[in-house]
Amino acid sequence: MSRSALLSLLGKHPKPVDHVFSYGTAGFREKAAILDSVFVRMGVLAWMRAVEKGAAIGLMVTASHNQVADNGIKLVDPDGGMLDPTWEGHAAALANAPTPEAALSAIENIAKTVNINIGLDESVSIVQIKDTAKVFVARDTRPHSSKLSKLVLAAVSCLGGTVHDFGVLTTPQLHFCVQHQNSNNPEDQKLANEEGYYSKLVASYQQLVGEHFKRYDPNEPSKLIIDAGFGVGGEKFKRLVNKLNETHVYVDVSVRNSATAEEMLNESVASKLNNGVGAEHVQKQQELPKDTVDTMNDRMVRFASFDGDADRIVYFYINEQGEMVLLDGDKIASLLAGFIKQHFDLLPTDLKTKFTIGAVQTAYANGASMNYLKRDMNLEVPLAKTGVKYLHHIAVKFDVGIYFEANGHGTVLFKPSLVSTLENAATSEGLTDMESLAIKRILALSKLINQATGDAMADALAVEAILHIEKMSISDWSKIYTDLPSRQLKVKVKDRTAIKTIQDESKTTAPADLQPKIDEIVSDYENGRAFVRPSGTEDVVRIYAEATTQELADELALKICQAAYDMAGGVGDRP
């Protein structure tokens, strides 16, 4: 590989003039038509990160819950998690280099900064790169994802790098493959592919449900209906369910709003992606997915909505009165937390006092869920800044760290030391039947849950297993606590950076008189809670409020909105 070859490739895909790309929590995400330069450059960056770490790095082509015209990149670090924040800065600098020559200079500067040689220095005849360095590429089913992924493949190949094209996968499947490829366990490495993903989930689901699984009965109606949002997860979940059914573990599932990659090439089909369907729509709008539910015949049936790349899931159902009842990420976290805590309480005394369990939430979590986890489950419930990477950072501090955002993105982390201890305990003598069963189920859940990232498919199986084991209906689950009515608003401000908050965003520190005013307003409302935080992307302040009734929550939100407008430089009409 020569500098001239790389410069030529960069020159074929110039950066759009005057456009600034930003690497947010979800990576790069823009209109697909302007992303060619970013995909070439991120292919280079992914290979550089792989060389630095001597490991597999993932690059996912997806725009998640966005509309079909958009696309984007999510980079996956060796542990299966999100890209290291330091490299987010490198990614932004490279993506925004104005010319091919400036991009090449940025690449050389990054290589110098992280002390790697990827062959651009022609004065060095031998470049030593570990065989374990490679880039894993996968894509969703958007019509333009195949073309964009080929730009990544071309960029890595131009550098002489090792790249593996996994084709169409969900985002969590790619995270799984990266994590397992970089494991020190050769048996884990064998699972670093799509079939390995399915085989692990099937085996762990069987172990978890044990004698509770249902034998195959083709005449029994489906009890879980998936709204796949016309994203990549629909066809993949069908395949997973087929794998389960082949082993005679029958999961009562049907999938709606699903399309293959070939079908997504049809413009009328592609236009349905995340359009009034999927987890983002159901959770944010608290509306049924479009043309999906028969409100008369589907009452009391479990529904679950995936987002576009299947890293989020929310449940819902139609009650006997014909009303939609949402079970969001808070409810999923609470179900998992209750099951885990119940089984930890059954462990031998020396084990159950040895480990810590925490449920990490953001300020957006409903107050009723916080109370349930703290008071009823007796768990630690630390708050984190909004964004899954911040929740993950706190969750890893616990032996079992449960984290979900209300939007349905989340997972459960089990420390390897805990898993090892329980595996050793499982073979010891003197265990009671209940102690043995508790260990078995905790270990099975640790294998079923995708610990690299939120995973709609794995989370769905975990929820279904728990409901079957506990003999809970979706109505029973919904009633473990009753959400406090809430309202979210936003107000435009002159400069969002003038609003400062404490680390978990639950209170403001600037302007100095804003938080005292919020406290004063909230004090007039029973079970009232409210907070203000600046948007991360636009000059607006976001307001969250909850109270005992929807009317009071709406009233409280408006008053907080007015206070923020008055004290934080509101622009336009006062709310």
C-alpha positions in Angstrom: 0.0 0.0 0.0 1.3 3.5 -0.8 0.3 6.9 0.3 -0.7 7.7 -3.3 -3.1 4.8 -3.4 -4.8 6.0 -0.2 -4.8 9.6 -1.4 -6.4 8.5 -4.6 -9.2 6.7 -2.8 -9.8 9.6 -0.5 -10.0 11.9 -3.6 -12.7 9.8 -5.2 -14.9 10.5 -2.2 -14.4 14.1 -1.1 -16.0 15.6 1.9 -19.1 17.7 1.3 -18.2 21.4 1.5 -19.2 23.3 4.6 -20.8 20.3 6.3 -19.7 19.4 9.8 -20.0 15.8 10.9 -20.3 15.0 14.6 -19.6 11.7 16.3 -22.4 11.4 18.9 -23.5 8.7 21.3 -24.7 6.6 18.3 -21.7 7.4 16.1 -22.1 9.3 12.8 -25.7 9.6 11.5 -26.7 11.8 8.5 -28.4 11.6 5.1 -27.0 8.7 3.3 -26.3 10.8 0.2 -23.5 12.8 1.9 -21.8 10.0 3.8 -19.4 8.5 1.2 -16.3 10.3 2.5 -17.1 9.4 6.1 -17.4 5.7 5.3 -14.0 5.7 3.5 -12.3 7.5 6.3 -13.9 5.4 9.1 -12.7 2.3 7.3 -9.2 3.7 7.7 -9.9 4.7 11.3 -11.3 1.2 12.1 -8.1 -0.4 10.8 -5.9 2.0 12.7 -7.8 1.1 15.9 -7.5 -2.6 15.2 -3.7 -2.2 14.7 -3.3 -0.2 17.9 -5.2 -2.8 19.9 -4.1 -5.9 18.0 -7.7 -7.0 18.0 -10.9 -7.1 16.1 -12.8 -3.8 15.7 -16.4 -3.6 14.5 -18.0 -1.2 12.1 -21.8 -1.3 11.8 -23.5 0.4 8.9 -26.9 1.6 10.3 -29.0 4.6 11.2 -30.9 2.7 13.8 -34.3 4.2 14.4 -33.9 7.0 11.8 -36.0 7.2 8.6 -34.8 5.4 5.5 -33.1 8.3 3.9 -30.5 8.3 6.7 -27.5 6.1 7.4 -24.6 6.0 9.7 -21.7 4.3 11.4 -21.4 2.7 14.8 -17.8 1.7 15.7 -17.3 -1.2 18.1 -14.3 -1.5 20.4 -12.6 -4.9 21.2 -14.7 -5.5 24.4 -17.8 -5.3 22.2 -18.7 -1.9 23.7 -18.8 1.6 22.2 -15.7 3.3 20.8 -13.3 4.8 23.3 -14.1 8.5 23.8 -10.5 9.4 22.8 -11.0 7.9 19.5 -14.3 9.6 19.0 -12.3 12.8 18.8 -10.0 11.2 16.2 -13.1 10.1 14.2 -14.5 13.6 14.2 -11.2 15.2 13.2 -10.7 12.8 10.3 -14.3 13.0 9.1 -14.1 16.8 9.0 -10.8 17.2 7.2 -11.7 19.5 4.3 -9.6 17.9 1.5 -8.1 14.5 0.7 -4.7 15.9 1.5 -5.9 17.1 4.9 -7.5 13.7 5.5 -4.3 12.0 4.8 -2.5 14.4 7.1 -5.1 13.7 9.8 -4.5 9.9 9.4 -0.8 10.4 9.8 -1.3 12.6 12.9 -3.5 10.0 14.5 -1.0 7.2 13.7 1.7 9.3 15.3 -0.4 10.1 18.4 -1.3 6.5 19.1 2.2 5.3 18.1 1.3 2.9 15.3 2.6 2.3 11.8 0.1 1.3 9.1 2.5 1.5 6.2 2.2 5.1 5.2 5.8 5.8 6.2 7.6 4.6 3.1 11.0 4.9 4.7 10.1 1.8 6.9 10.3 -1.3 4.8 8.8 -3.7 7.4 5.6 -3.0 9.2 4.7 -5.4 12.0 1.0 -5.8 12.6 -0.5 -8.6 14.8 -2.5 -11.3 13.0 -5.3 -10.6 15.5 -5.9 -7.1 14.1 -9.0 -7.1 11.8 -12.1 -5.1 11.0 -15.5 -6.8 11.2 -18.1 -5.0 9.0 -21.9 -5.6 9.0 -24.9 -3.6 7.7 -28.6 -3.3 8.2 -31.1 -3.7 5.3 -31.4 0.0 4.2 -31.2 0.2 0.4 -27.9 2.1 0.5 -26.2 0.2 3.3 -24.6 -2.3 0.9 -23.0 0.4 -1.2 -21.7 2.2 1.9 -20.3 -0.9 3.5 -18.3 -1.6 0.3 -16.5 1.8 0.8 -15.4 0.5 4.2 -14.1 -2.7 2.7 -12.3 -0.8 0.0 -10.6 1.5 2.5 -9.3 -1.3 4.8 -8.2 -3.3 1.7 -6.3 -0.2 0.4 -4.3 -0.3 3.6 -3.6 -4.0 3.3 -5.7 -4.6 6.3 -7.7 -7.7 7.2 -11.4 -7.2 6.9 -14.3 -9.6 7.3 -17.7 -8.8 5.7 -20.5 -10.3 7.8 -23.2 -9.0 5.4 -26.5 -8.3 7.0 -26.6 -8.4 10.9 -28.3 -6.6 13.7 -26.1 -4.1 15.5 -26.0 -6.3 18.7 -25.0 -9.4 16.6 -21.9 -7.5 15.4 -21.1 -6.4 19.0 -21.4 -10.1 20.0 -19.1 -11.2 17.2 -16.4 -8.6 18.1 -16.6 -9.4 21.8 -16.3 -13.1 21.3 -13.5 -12.8 18.7 -11.4 -10.9 21.2 -12.0 -13.4 24.1 -9.1 -15.3 25.5 -11.3 -18.4 25.5 -10.9 -20.4 22.2 -14.5 -21.7 22.7 -15.8 -18.2 22.7 -13.9 -17.3 19.6 -15.6 -20.2 17.8 -18.9 -18.4 18.4 -17.8 -15.1 16.7 -20.3 -15.4 13.8 -24.0 -15.3 13.2 -24.5 -19.0 13.7 -22.5 -18.9 16.9 -24.8 -16.1 18.1 -27.9 -18.2 17.5 -26.4 -21.4 19.1 -25.5 -19.5 22.3 -28.9 -17.9 22.7 -30.7 -21.2 22.0 -28.6 -23.2 24.4 -28.9 -20.6 27.2 -32.6 -20.1 26.7 -33.1 -23.9 27.1 -31.0 -23.9 30.2 -32.9 -21.0 31.7 -36.4 -22.2 31.1 -35.6 -25.8 32.0 -38.8 -27.9 32.5 -40.9 -24.8 31.8 -40.4 -24.8 28.0 -43.4 -25.6 25.8 -43.3 -28.5 23.3 -44.0 -27.5 19.7 -47.7 -27.2 19.0 -48.4 -25.8 15.5 -52.1 -25.3 16.3 -51.5 -23.0 19.3 -51.9 -19.3 18.5 -48.9 -17.0 18.9 -48.7 -15.3 22.3 -45.9 -12.8 21.5 -46.1 -10.6 18.4 -43.0 -8.7 17.3 -43.3 -5.3 15.6 -39.9 -5.3 13.8 -40.4 -1.7 12.4 -39.3 -3.0 9.0 -35.7 -3.0 10.4 -33.0 -5.6 10.2 -34.2 -7.5 13.3 -37.4 -9.0 11.9 -35.9 -11.6 9.6 -33.1 -12.3 12.1 -35.6 -13.0 14.9 -37.6 -15.3 12.7 -34.4 -17.2 12.2 -33.6 -17.4 15.9 -37.1 -18.6 16.7 -36.8 -21.3 14.0 -33.6 -22.4 15.6 -35.4 -22.7 18.9 -38.3 -24.6 17.4 -35.9 -27.1 15.7 -34.7 -28.1 19.2 -38.4 -28.6 20.3 -38.3 -25.5 22.5 -41.4 -23.8 21.2 -41.5 -20.0 21.5 -44.9 -18.6 20.7 -43.9 -15.8 18.4 -45.0 -14.2 15.1 -43.2 -11.3 13.5 -45.0 -8.4 11.8 -43.6 -5.3 9.9 -40.6 -7.3 8.6 -38.8 -7.2 5.2 -35.8 -8.9 3.7 -32.8 -6.9 2.3 -34.1 -7.7 -1.2 -37.6 -6.4 -0.4 -36.1 -3.2 1.1 -34.8 -2.4 -2.4 -38.4 -1.6 -3.3 -39.0 2.0 -2.5 -42.5 1.5 -1.2 -41.3 -1.1 1.3 -38.2 0.8 2.3 -40.3 3.9 3.1 -42.0 2.0 5.9 -38.8 1.7 7.9 -39.4 3.3 11.3 -42.3 5.2 9.8 -45.0 5.0 12.5 -43.7 1.6 13.6 -40.9 0.3 15.8 -39.7 0.9 19.4 -38.9 4.6 18.9 -42.4 5.4 17.8 -44.2 3.3 20.3 -42.1 4.5 23.3 -41.8 8.2 22.4 -45.3 8.8 21.0 -47.0 6.2 23.2 -48.9 5.1 20.2 -49.6 1.7 18.6 -47.5 0.8 15.6 -49.3 1.7 12.4 -51.4 -1.1 10.8 -50.1 -3.7 13.2 -52.6 -4.3 16.0 -56.2 -5.4 15.9 -57.5 -3.6 18.9 -60.5 -5.9 19.3 -58.9 -9.4 18.6 -55.4 -8.7 20.0 -56.4 -7.7 23.5 -54.2 -9.0 26.3 -51.7 -10.3 23.7 -48.0 -9.5 24.4 -46.5 -7.2 21.8 -42.8 -6.1 21.6 -41.4 -3.5 19.2 -37.8 -3.5 18.0 -36.0 -0.4 16.7 -34.4 -0.3 13.2 -31.1 -2.1 14.1 -32.6 -4.2 17.0 -30.7 -2.8 19.9 -33.9 -1.5 21.6 -37.1 -3.2 22.7 -40.3 -2.1 24.4 -43.3 -4.2 25.2 -47.0 -3.2 25.1 -50.5 -4.7 25.1 -54.1 -3.7 24.7 -56.0 -4.1 27.9 -59.6 -5.3 28.3 -60.8 -1.7 27.9 -59.1 -1.3 24.6 -56.3 0.9 25.9 -52.6 0.6 25.1 -50.4 -0.1 28.0 -46.6 0.5 27.5 -43.9 -1.5 29.3 -40.8 0.5 28.5 -37.1 0.0 29.4 -37.8 0.8 33.1 -40.3 -2.0 33.3 -37.9 -4.4 31.5 -35.1 -3.5 33.9 -37.5 -4.0 36.9 -38.6 -7.4 35.7 -34.9 -8.5 35.2 -33.9 -7.0 38.5 -36.7 -8.7 40.4 -35.8 -12.1 38.9 -32.1 -11.7 39.6 -32.6 -10.5 43.2 -35.1 -13.3 43.9 -32.5 -15.9 42.8 -29.6 -14.3 44.5 -31.7 -14.5 47.7 -31.8 -18.2 47.3 -28.1 -18.7 47.1 -26.1 -20.1 50.0 -25.4 -17.3 52.6 -21.6 -17.1 51.8 -22.5 -16.4 48.1 -25.5 -14.0 48.4 -23.6 -11.7 50.7 -20.5 -11.7 48.6 -21.8 -9.9 45.5 -23.3 -6.5 44.7 -26.3 -5.9 42.4 -27.1 -2.4 41.1 -29.7 -1.0 38.7 -28.5 2.1 36.9 -31.0 4.6 35.6 -31.1 8.1 34.2 -33.1 11.0 35.5 -35.7 10.2 32.8 -36.5 6.9 34.6 -40.0 7.1 36.0 -40.0 7.8 39.8 -42.2 4.8 40.4 -39.6 2.5 38.9 -36.9 4.1 41.1 -39.0 3.5 44.2 -39.7 -0.1 43.2 -36.0 -0.9 42.7 -34.9 0.9 45.9 -37.7 0.0 48.3 -39.2 -3.2 47.1 -36.1 -4.8 45.6 -33.7 -3.2 48.1 -31.1 -2.5 45.3 -28.7 0.3 44.8 -30.0 2.6 42.1 -27.3 5.2 41.0 -28.2 7.8 38.4 -26.1 8.3 35.3 -26.0 11.0 32.6 -28.4 10.3 29.7 -26.8 8.0 27.1 -26.1 4.2 27.4 -22.3 4.6 27.5 -22.7 6.6 30.8 -25.0 3.9 32.3 -22.6 1.2 31.2 -19.7 3.0 32.8 -21.5 2.8 36.2 -23.0 -0.6 35.7 -19.6 -2.3 35.3 -18.8 -1.4 38.9 -21.3 -3.9 40.3 -21.0 -7.7 40.2 -24.4 -7.6 38.5 -25.1 -4.3 36.8 -28.6 -3.8 35.3 -29.1 -0.8 33.1 -31.9 0.3 30.7 -33.0 3.6 29.3 -36.7 4.2 29.1 -36.4 3.9 25.3 -35.6 0.2 25.7 -31.9 0.2 25.2 -30.1 -1.7 27.9 -28.6 -5.0 29.2 -27.3 -6.8 32.3 -23.6 -7.1 33.0 -22.3 -10.1 34.9 -18.7 -9.8 36.1 -16.5 -12.8 35.0 -15.4 -13.3 38.6 -19.0 -13.8 39.7 -19.7 -16.2 36.8 -16.6 -18.2 37.7 -17.5 -18.4 41.4 -21.0 -19.6 40.6 -19.7 -22.2 38.1 -17.4 -23.6 40.8 -20.2 -23.5 43.3 -22.6 -25.4 41.0 -20.4 -28.5 41.3 -20.0 -28.4 45.0 -21.7 -30.9 47.3 -24.3 -30.0 49.9 -26.4 -27.6 47.8 -30.1 -27.7 48.3 -32.3 -28.1 45.2 -33.3 -24.5 45.4 -29.7 -23.3 45.7 -28.7 -25.4 42.8 -31.6 -24.2 40.7 -30.8 -20.5 41.6 -27.2 -20.9 40.5 -28.3 -22.7 37.2 -30.7 -19.9 36.3 -28.3 -17.0 37.1 -25.6 -18.6 35.0 -28.1 -19.3 32.1 -29.3 -15.7 32.2 -25.7 -14.4 32.1 -25.2 -16.4 28.8 -28.5 -15.4 27.3 -28.1 -11.7 27.9 -25.9 -9.9 25.4 -23.4 -8.3 27.7 -21.7 -6.2 25.0 -24.7 -4.0 24.3 -28.5 -3.7 24.4 -30.0 -6.5 22.2 -33.7 -6.6 21.4 -33.6 -10.3 20.5 -31.7 -11.5 23.5 -33.8 -9.2 25.8 -37.0 -10.6 24.3 -36.0 -14.1 25.1 -35.0 -13.2 28.6 -38.4 -11.5 29.2 -40.3 -14.4 27.7 -38.3 -16.9 29.9 -39.0 -15.0 33.1 -42.7 -14.6 32.3 -43.0 -18.3 31.7 -41.0 -19.3 34.8 -42.9 -16.9 37.1 -46.2 -17.7 35.4 -46.8 -14.0 34.9 -49.1 -12.5 32.3 -48.2 -9.2 30.7 -50.8 -7.6 32.9 -49.2 -9.1 36.0 -45.9 -7.7 34.9 -47.3 -4.2 34.2 -48.7 -4.1 37.7 -45.5 -4.6 39.6 -45.6 -0.8 39.9 -47.7 1.9 38.4 -45.9 4.6 36.4 -46.4 8.2 37.6 -47.9 10.3 34.8 -45.1 12.4 33.1 -44.6 15.0 30.5 -41.6 16.0 28.4 -41.3 19.4 26.8 -38.6 21.6 25.4 -38.0 25.3 25.1 -35.7 27.2 22.7 -32.8 29.1 24.3 -30.2 31.5 23.0 -27.3 29.3 24.2 -27.8 25.9 25.6 -24.2 25.8 27.0 -25.3 28.4 29.6 -27.3 25.7 31.3 -25.1 23.5 33.5 -26.1 20.4 35.5 -24.6 18.1 38.0 -23.2 14.9 36.6 -26.4 12.8 36.5 -28.4 15.8 35.1 -31.0 15.7 37.8 -30.3 19.2 39.0 -29.0 22.4 37.4 -26.0 24.4 38.7 -26.3 27.3 36.3 -28.0 29.7 36.0 -27.6 29.9 39.8 -31.3 30.8 40.5 -32.9 28.2 38.2 -32.7 25.2 40.5 -34.1 27.0 43.6 -37.0 28.0 41.4 -37.5 24.5 40.2 -37.5 23.2 43.8 -40.0 25.8 44.8 -42.4 24.9 42.0 -42.1 21.1 42.5 -42.8 21.5 46.3 -46.4 22.3 45.5 -47.0 18.9 43.8 -47.6 15.6 45.6 -45.0 13.1 44.2 -43.8 15.9 42.0 -40.4 15.7 40.3 -38.9 17.7 37.5 -35.5 18.5 36.0 -34.0 20.6 33.2 -31.1 19.6 31.0 -29.6 21.2 27.9 -29.9 19.3 24.6 -26.7 17.7 23.3 -27.5 18.6 19.7 -29.5 21.8 19.5 -30.1 25.1 21.4 -33.0 23.9 23.4 -33.6 23.0 27.1 -35.4 19.7 27.7 -37.9 19.5 30.6 -39.1 16.4 32.3 -41.9 16.5 34.9 -44.0 13.9 36.7 -46.8 14.1 39.3 -49.8 12.0 40.6 -52.1 12.8 37.6 -51.5 13.6 33.9 -53.2 16.9 34.4 -50.8 17.9 37.2 -47.8 16.5 35.3 -48.7 18.7 32.3 -49.2 21.7 34.6 -45.9 21.1 36.4 -44.0 20.7 33.1 -45.4 24.0 31.8 -44.4 25.9 34.9 -40.9 24.5 34.7 -40.8 25.3 31.0 -41.7 28.9 31.8 -39.1 29.1 34.5 -36.4 27.8 32.1 -37.5 30.3 29.5 -37.3 33.2 31.9 -34.0 32.3 33.6 -32.0 30.5 30.9 -32.3 32.9 27.9 -35.5 31.6 26.2 -36.1 32.8 22.7 -39.3 33.1 20.7 -42.8 33.0 22.3 -42.9 32.3 26.0 -44.6 28.9 26.7 
